[in-house]
Amino acid sequence: MVTLQLRQISVPPGHRVLFHDVSWLEFEAILEELGEHRASRIAYSQGILEIRMPLPEHEFNKEIIGDMVKILLEELEIDRECFGSTTFKRQSMLQGIEPDNCFYIQNSALMIGKKRIDLSIDPPPDLAIEVDLTSKTQLEVYEALGVPEIWRYENNQLMINVLEDGKYVESAISPTFPNLPIIEAISEYCEQSQTAGTSQTLRLFRKWVRKKITL
């Protein structure tokens, strides 16, 4: 058997590496070795570990979508705690994931001041955001962890998945923002940002939100 150390493995941007038959203890050790300050993302499900390295396009989209969620919550005066790409894991289910971005909204008060998350006692995030560019979101991991709502952005289009009876179903509306056409708006402003730039797009998005909530 040939054993390689993580420092010997390089994942180019836009690519991923799969490891099979990875035990939970090995997964925990890999997380510790990788550390918290890194660009790579991980997903772990029933012994299969994925390490992927996002492209700049991926990072741009996840940032601007996260910024638009913050604008929505600010303008609607809804409290939130943002936990970014925190590692969420549950040993009893042999599942772990790092979303591109995530928010505690309904459970925001419970998460104030939290420095570490333990899903055996803490709730999962209320909203997770994933940008699918070179790999697909592992919905089965989010299902196992019980994340109520996921936004997936792929091919210039937003898709919303809502957890119902332990399984995700595609939804035309966001339960977090039920009175706004979120799919159309996020998709449109993400595309607009490619020509107008981030700052101008976010200013226009804020104006759109204010107009919608005062109608």
C-alpha positions, 0 to 999 in steps of 0.5 A: 500500500502506498501512503501519501501525505496531503502536502503531496497532493495539489488540486488545481483550481476548478478540479476535485479529488475523491478519496474512498474508504475514509474513516471519521477519524481520518476525516477529522485528522484531514480537517485538522491538517488542512486547517481553517485558513484555506481556499479548498472546500470539502464534503464528506459522506459515508466514507467518501471525501471530496476536496475541491478547489474553486475557480475565481468565477465561483468565488465571485458568484458566491460572494455577490449572492451572499451580499444580496442575501445580506441586503435582503435581510437588512432591508427587511430588518431580519436578524441574521448570523453569517457563518460563511464556509464553516465546516458542518459535520455530524459524526452519528451520520458520517456527514460533513460539508462546507457550504459556499456561504450560509446564514442563521436566520430563524435561529440567529439568536441561538448562534450569537457569539458562537465560536464553534458549532456542534450539530449534536446540540446546535441547529444547522444553518437556515439557509445555505448557498452553493455555486455549482460550477465544476462540481455538483452540490451534494444534496444528500449531505445537506439532507442528512444535516437537516438544512431547511433551504439551499440556494444553488446557482448554476449556469447563470440561474438560481435554484431553490431547494426546500427540505420536505419530509427529509428530502429536498424538493425544488421550489419556485419561492424562498420560504425565507423571502416568500413575497419576493421573486428571488429566483428571477432577481438573484439570477438577473442581478448576478448576470448584470454584475458581469457588465456593471460590476459588483458595487453598482449591481449591489446598489441597484439591487438594494434599490429594487428591494426597497421598491418591492417592500414598499409596494 
